């Protein structure tokens, strides 16, 4: 085999691998879209293309009163936004303190933050149940914001601290010389340059809250208060032996498409954020 | 009290750690500001992690139920939830500890975590090497790889449950037409396949994460040693094992342990795909079942405490292994 054939074979192998990887990553979601457009008996044929595409499944999501999917989307959007706003606010102030100021006990604090981010959420389940009931957060969509802090806050603090630490020291020195207060330094010096990191961590925290399942399943019982993942897991048909796969896939596509668009739009930043959160951390 | 000084050089914030510089007024002010800024976060962390964890551990020594924890009418039962005849460490069980539901949950969780992380790492490195090569449409494939990661876990579980459906699933149809199987297989219900079906879905969902972290490590490698290897005509496979792998190893290991800790907490994917059946139940699934479905808050909390200790031990190993830079004095 001469050099050129070898090269050509290598190229073919590479493209075959690329095709395989793309198929592996995209096929399940493609098939979910196809299923969501099928209706009637066509659902049970395994064709890879809908013969008579219809939006029936999507429409039925919003017309069945017992499963108010629109309401669930609102709940998810609202609680995720709430969690992101609170985490970012707390994260920025903590990151400035941890990334810029030297003080005793800082190492231990960072260790605690990292430890909490590794926390098995189920380890707080009974204690959190008691707390949620005691303070009246139980069974409300907004109440979920409290347990969600357990995974969004440590992550936000950690990634933002890494970012703040990497900023040039001159930024702050001038402000200190001018007699700027620490709060002023955060709002006037750091916030303007922190936007990229805020967008990334905010987005990752949003996705984490949007996808959360266990707390949402456990701390919310009322059907109007549920979030999207629990809603999808509970979609049921007219009788309990008939699982409406078309409808489940329609709901899945609906809650995933915006996420995919966001992730693709912020691709580079997200990869950077994940790297900061895992490899450096 | 140290003498207040206005000498900027002595402040010690910009270049020298504060501890070694004389404590000026500004340093003290900044330390106070640091604690003030940290206070809200610390309060929240204490409220959502410290306090509930402490209460959960406390409940593990009681016979509490969901009704009695609100009214504080439970009784202390000592170590009965751990070592009693129905405790989590029921070594006197008829068919042995590993046949109890909790024993099964431990086995399932570790099998799940180890197998899926090994597969994810292997596939992740393969994906990363491919994405690092040059070919047409690279940015498209790089975006495609992100798709499984962006899909919510519940959605991937449902999607794959449908693909793996025993009667109408496309997986059985494809395997049958290819002649690999001649009977439909109940992938998520048959105890012989259920756990491995869940592993497959987890691998699908998290390989992108491993691939992207590995790719980030690959792109930081120096180019010159590859050029040298190329000039010397060394076979690419040998270059990978002798040059690439040793260089990305530290980053890869950190990613692996990070994923492993995540996999040990697995709950939603198993809960949704196999309805939390005993054949596939995870430790987290077991804890939730005992606390919420069976209303044994005390017993469930004992299990959750054991789970917490296992993961805490793994975290400590992780922190040691990755030598995290906590002081920020690189």
Interface residues (C-beta under 8 A of the other chain):
Chain A: X14 X15 X17 X18 X21 X22 X24 X25 X26 X28 X29 X31 X32 X35 X43 X44 X46 X48 X90 X91 X93 X94 X96 X97 X98 X99 X101 X102 X103 X104 X106 X107 X109 X110 X111 X112 X113 X114 X115 X116 X118 X119 X120 X121 X122 X123 X124 X125 X126 X127 X128 X129 X130 X131 X133 X134 X146 X147 X149 X150 X153 X154 X157 X161 X165 X169 X173 X176 X177 X181 X182 X183 X186 X207 X210 X211 X213 X214 X218 X228 X229 X230 X232 X233 X245 X248 X249 X252 X255 X256 X259 X260 X262 X263 X264 X267 X270 X271 X274 X275 X278 X279 X281
Chain B: X8 X11 X13 X14 X15 X17 X18 X19 X26 X29 X30 X31 X33 X34 X35 X37 X38 X40 X41 X42 X44 X45 X47 X48 X49 X51 X52 X53 X54 X55 X56 X58 X59 X64 X66 X69 X70 X126 X127 X130 X133 X135 X137 X140 X141 X142 X143 X144 X145 X146 X147 X148 X149 X150 X151 X152 X153 X154 X155 X156 X158 X159 X160 X162 X163 X165 X167 X168 X169 X170 X173 X174 X204 X208 X209 X212 X213 X216 X217 X251 X254 X255 X258 X261 X264 X265 X267 X268 X271 X272 X283 X284 X287 X288 X291 X292 X297 X300 X301 X304 X305 X307 X308 X311 X312 X315 X318 X319 X322 X324 X326 X327 X328
